[in-house]
Amino acid sequence: MANRRIIAGVSGILLGSVGLHKIYTRQYKMFILYLIFFWTFIPTVVGFVEGVRYLFMTNEAFDKKYPKQQ
C-alpha cells in the first residue's frame, strides 16, 4: 500500500531524529538506538535520508523489505 510508504517517509523526514519511522517499520532495536543517540544529531540526518529513500522507493519494494504483520 502506498499509504504505509508515504507515512514512513514523512515520519522519517519530520521525526527521524527520535526514530519514529523505525517504530512504523517495526525495527524496534533501531528505534532504541535512535533514542540513545538523538542528542548527536546523527539520527536526524540518517532519518531524513531514510525518509527520502522511502518516498522514492516503489510500493512493491517497500512491502517486500518491510512486510505488514497481521
matplotlib code that plots the C-alpha trace (Angstrom):
import matplotlib.pyplot as plt

x = [0.0, 1.2, -0.1, 2.4, 5.3, 4.3, 3.6, 7.0, 8.7, 7.1, 7.7, 11.4, 11.8, 9.9, 10.5, 13.5, 15.6, 13.8, 13.3, 9.5, 9.8, 11.6, 8.6, 6.4, 8.6, 8.8, 12.5, 12.4, 16.1, 17.0, 14.3, 16.1, 19.4, 18.0, 16.7, 20.1, 21.9, 19.3, 21.4, 24.2, 22.0, 23.3, 19.8, 18.3, 20.5, 20.0, 16.3, 15.9, 17.9, 15.8, 12.6, 13.5, 14.5, 11.2, 9.4, 11.3, 11.0, 8.4, 5.4, 6.4, 10.0, 8.8, 6.3, 9.0, 11.5, 9.0, 6.2, 3.0, 2.4, -1.2]
y = [0.0, 3.5, 4.9, 2.9, 4.0, 7.7, 7.7, 6.1, 8.6, 11.6, 10.5, 9.8, 13.3, 15.1, 12.9, 10.8, 12.3, 10.2, 7.2, 7.3, 5.8, 2.8, 2.1, 2.2, -0.2, -2.4, -2.1, -1.7, -2.2, 0.6, 2.8, 2.3, 3.1, 6.3, 7.3, 6.8, 8.9, 11.5, 14.2, 13.8, 14.9, 11.8, 10.2, 13.4, 13.2, 9.5, 9.7, 12.4, 10.3, 7.2, 9.2, 10.4, 6.9, 5.5, 8.1, 7.3, 3.5, 1.6, 0.2, -3.3, -2.8, -1.2, -4.0, -6.6, -5.0, -4.0, -6.6, -5.7, -8.0, -9.0]
z = [0.0, -0.9, 2.4, 4.5, 2.4, 2.5, 6.3, 6.9, 4.6, 6.1, 9.6, 8.8, 7.4, 10.2, 13.2, 12.2, 14.9, 17.5, 15.2, 14.8, 11.3, 12.9, 15.0, 12.0, 10.0, 13.1, 13.7, 17.4, 18.1, 15.7, 17.4, 20.7, 19.1, 17.6, 21.0, 22.7, 20.1, 19.3, 21.0, 18.5, 15.5, 13.6, 13.7, 12.3, 9.2, 8.8, 9.4, 6.7, 4.2, 5.1, 4.8, 1.3, 0.3, 1.5, -0.6, -3.8, -3.2, -5.1, -3.2, -4.1, -2.8, 0.4, 1.1, 0.4, 2.7, 5.4, 5.3, 7.1, 10.0, 10.8]

ax = plt.figure().add_subplot(projection="3d")
ax.plot(x, y, z, "-o")
ax.set_aspect("equal")
plt.show()
